[in-house]
Amino acid sequence: MWTEQDNALCRTFRFTDFKIAFSFMSDVAEEAEFQDHHPWWSNEYNTVSFRLRTHSAGNVISDKDRKLAASIDILAAEYGGQEG
């Protein structure tokens, strides 16, 4: 589940290996570009963590963040992502 921390939506996903995690990140990058809303994220081996907030709205959570989070959830399910 996404949690709210320091005015950001946060979530971590774990995948079976680095290759799957990286493929997931590539698809998220495409979706983020399509939505013109880019996440802060990090990757370590099979784990991908996100922090979503809208800088143009004063660094708070906006509908853009919730929309991107929903898209990320769909992609993570397609790649077999588990709660990290």
N, C-alpha and C positions, 0 to 999 in steps of 0.2 A: 504494500500500500504506500501511496505517496504520503509524506508527512510534511507539515509546515514547520520550518525552522529558520529563524532570522529572516523573515520576509521572503522565503523561497520555498518552492515545492522540492522535496528531496526524495530520492529513491535509489536503491542499489540493486542491480541484477547480477546473478551469477549464471554462467553458461558452462557447458561441458569442457571447453578448452579455449585457447586464445583465438584460434581460427574462427570459431563460431562467434565469439565476442566481437571480433574485428568485423566480420560480415554484418552483424547486427548494427555496429556503429556506422558502417557505410550506408546502410539503409536509413538509419536515423538521420544521417547527414543529408541525404537526398530529401527526406521529408521536411527537415528543418529549413532547407533551402527553399522548398516549395512554399512553405508557410511563412517564409521570411522572418523566422524567429529562431535564433540559434542558442543552444543550451551551453551552460558551463558543464563540462563533464570530465571525468578522468577514467583511465583504464589501467588495470594491473592484471596481467595474465588473463584470467577468465572472468574478471569482475569489471563492471561498468557502473559508475556512479554519476548521478545527475543532480544539478541544482538549477531550478528554473525560476526566473523572475524577470520582470520587464523593466529594463533600464529606462526606457523612454517614459514610463509611467511613474518614475521616482523610486525604482528598485523595490517594487512591491509585486505581489502575485496578481496577475490579470487573467482575463479570459484567454489571451494568447498562450499563457503558460498551461492553463487547464486543457486547451485544445491540443497542444503539443504533447502533454503528458498522456492524454488518451491515445494519441497516435503511437507513442513510444510503447505503451502497454500492449497494443495490438501487435506491434513488431516483436516485442520480447516474447509474447506467447508463441508466435510463429517460429521463433528460434529456440524455443524450449527454455527460456530464461526463468530462473527461480529467484525468489526473494533473497537478496544478498545479505 
